[in-house]
Amino acid sequence: MSTNDANFMLFSNINDCSEENVWKLCEQVKKTYPSELPKCYAVFVSNERRTVPLWRQKAGRGDEKLVIWDYHVFFMHNPSPNRCLVFDLDTTLPFPTYFHKYVTETFRSDYALTPEHHRVIPAEKYLAEFSSDRRHMRRPDGSWIKPPPSYPPIQTSASTHSLDDFICMKPGKGPGAVYDLLHFVQQFYKPPDRNIGTKTQN
């Protein structure tokens, strides 16, 4: 783990809202390590039915900590082609966790998901375009399901609530790129080259 990776962990604005936690983490990187921001991403996981099984989650049940989310959001730092770290404040895995281990332990397979279900947004774009009025955190009578974050809602000049655009998993709609599990892994995980250091015989 690099010094930057370690300092990404010094994050104090933790709450029950994963999309805002990731936005705050992107904001922190922009303030403290601006050169690393182009290597960072927000990742939304969902599907058309908004029923996503994830393992190794703090809110999960049983030995494998399985939980069904309507959507989930985590942060990724991809400093080089063969190195990618996941920062998920809701996982029981180490924080951060190497990409391959996180994907293997958290998603298992996408047999229960619709094909396109990982929306990957560059951190700079996420900071510029994400907004939420926190309507999804209220009951029908307007009361809070859980206490909201202490800071004001995240807003932009163009929108007070763009969250649904990020949760949407239709390719070609919304910010960033949408991948199924296979192509998500291919995009961010490069297996070690086992031929390095070996000689070929003629």
C-alpha positions in Angstrom: 0.0 0.0 0.0 1.4 3.4 -1.0 1.4 6.5 1.2 -1.5 7.9 -0.8 -3.5 4.8 -0.3 -2.9 4.9 3.4 -4.0 8.6 3.6 -7.1 8.0 1.6 -8.2 6.0 4.6 -8.1 9.1 6.8 -11.7 9.8 6.1 -14.0 11.2 8.8 -17.3 11.9 7.2 -18.7 8.4 7.4 -22.4 7.9 7.4 -25.0 5.4 6.1 -25.2 7.0 2.7 -22.7 5.2 0.4 -23.0 7.6 -2.5 -22.2 10.6 -0.3 -19.4 8.8 1.5 -17.8 8.2 -1.9 -18.4 11.8 -3.0 -16.7 13.0 0.1 -13.8 10.7 -0.5 -13.4 12.0 -4.0 -13.5 15.5 -2.6 -10.8 14.6 -0.1 -8.5 13.2 -2.8 -9.0 16.4 -4.9 -8.0 18.6 -2.0 -5.1 16.5 -0.7 -3.8 14.5 -3.7 -5.1 16.3 -6.9 -2.7 14.4 -9.1 -4.3 11.1 -8.1 -7.9 12.2 -8.9 -7.8 11.1 -12.6 -7.0 7.6 -11.3 -10.0 7.5 -9.1 -13.6 6.3 -9.7 -17.0 6.1 -8.1 -18.7 2.8 -8.9 -22.5 2.2 -8.6 -23.8 -1.4 -8.5 -27.4 -2.0 -9.3 -29.8 -3.5 -11.9 -33.2 -2.8 -13.5 -35.0 -4.5 -10.5 -32.7 -2.8 -8.0 -32.1 -6.2 -6.3 -28.4 -6.8 -5.9 -26.9 -9.6 -3.8 -23.6 -8.7 -2.2 -21.4 -10.7 0.1 -19.0 -9.7 2.9 -21.1 -6.7 3.8 -21.4 -5.4 7.4 -25.2 -5.3 7.1 -25.2 -8.9 5.9 -26.4 -12.0 7.7 -24.9 -15.4 8.2 -21.3 -16.5 8.0 -20.9 -15.0 4.5 -22.5 -11.7 5.4 -24.9 -11.7 2.4 -27.2 -8.7 1.9 -29.6 -7.6 -0.8 -29.1 -3.9 -1.7 -31.2 -1.8 -4.1 -27.9 -0.2 -5.1 -24.4 0.1 -3.7 -21.5 2.6 -4.2 -17.8 2.2 -3.6 -14.6 4.1 -4.5 -11.7 2.8 -6.6 -8.1 4.0 -6.9 -6.4 2.6 -10.1 -2.9 4.1 -10.0 -1.4 1.7 -12.6 -2.7 -0.9 -15.1 -1.8 -3.8 -12.8 -2.9 -2.3 -9.5 -6.4 -1.3 -8.4 -7.7 -0.8 -4.9 -11.3 -0.8 -3.7 -12.5 1.4 -0.8 -15.8 0.2 0.5 -16.9 1.5 3.9 -19.6 -1.2 4.1 -17.5 -4.3 3.5 -16.1 -6.7 6.1 -13.0 -7.0 4.0 -9.9 -4.9 4.7 -10.1 -1.2 3.8 -8.9 -0.9 1.2 -9.0 -4.2 -0.6 -7.2 -5.3 -3.8 -9.7 -5.2 -6.7 -9.6 -8.9 -7.6 -10.1 -10.1 -4.0 -13.0 -7.6 -3.6 -14.8 -8.7 -6.7 -14.3 -12.4 -6.0 -15.5 -12.1 -2.4 -18.3 -9.5 -2.9 -20.0 -10.4 -6.2 -19.3 -14.1 -6.6 -21.1 -14.2 -9.9 -23.7 -12.1 -11.8 -26.1 -15.0 -12.4 -28.7 -13.2 -10.3 -28.1 -9.8 -12.0 -29.2 -8.2 -15.2 -26.2 -8.0 -17.6 -25.1 -4.3 -17.2 -24.8 -3.5 -13.5 -21.6 -1.6 -12.8 -21.6 2.1 -13.6 -18.0 3.5 -13.4 -17.7 7.3 -13.2 -14.4 9.2 -13.1 -14.0 10.9 -9.8 -13.8 14.4 -11.3 -17.1 13.9 -13.2 -18.7 12.5 -10.1 -17.8 15.5 -8.1 -19.2 17.8 -10.8 -22.4 16.0 -11.6 -23.7 14.1 -8.6 -26.4 15.7 -6.4 -29.0 14.4 -3.9 -31.8 16.0 -2.0 -31.9 12.8 0.1 -35.5 12.1 -0.7 -34.7 8.3 -0.7 -33.7 8.7 3.0 -37.2 9.8 4.1 -40.4 7.9 4.9 -43.6 8.7 3.0 -44.6 11.0 5.9 -41.4 13.0 5.4 -39.6 11.8 8.5 -36.0 10.5 8.3 -35.5 6.7 8.1 -32.1 7.3 9.8 -30.5 10.6 10.8 -29.1 12.3 7.7 -25.4 13.4 7.4 -24.6 16.5 9.3 -23.4 18.5 6.3 -25.8 20.1 3.8 -27.1 18.0 0.8 -24.8 17.8 -2.2 -26.1 20.0 -4.9 -24.9 21.4 -8.3 -25.9 24.4 -10.3 -27.7 22.2 -12.7 -29.5 19.8 -10.4 -30.7 19.2 -6.8 -31.1 15.4 -7.3 -29.3 13.4 -10.0 -28.9 10.2 -8.0 -31.3 8.2 -10.2 -29.1 8.9 -13.2 -26.2 7.2 -11.5 -28.2 4.2 -10.3 -29.7 3.7 -13.8 -27.9 0.8 -15.5 -29.0 1.4 -19.1 -26.0 1.7 -21.4 -25.8 5.0 -23.1 -27.7 6.8 -20.4 -26.3 8.5 -17.4 -22.6 9.5 -16.6 -19.7 7.2 -17.0 -19.6 3.7 -18.5 -21.7 0.6 -17.7 -20.2 -2.9 -17.5 -21.4 -6.4 -16.8 -19.3 -8.2 -14.2 -17.0 -9.9 -16.8 -16.1 -6.7 -18.6 -15.8 -4.8 -15.4 -13.1 -7.3 -14.2 -11.4 -7.2 -17.6 -11.3 -3.4 -17.5 -9.7 -3.1 -14.0 -7.8 -6.3 -13.4 -4.7 -7.4 -15.3 -3.4 -10.8 -14.2 0.3 -11.0 -13.5 2.4 -11.9 -16.6 3.7 -15.3 -15.6 6.1 -15.3 -18.6 8.2 -12.5 -17.0 11.7 -13.8 -16.1 11.3 -17.1 -18.0 13.4 -18.1 -21.0 12.2 -19.9 -24.1 14.2 -22.7 -25.6 14.7 -23.0 -29.3 
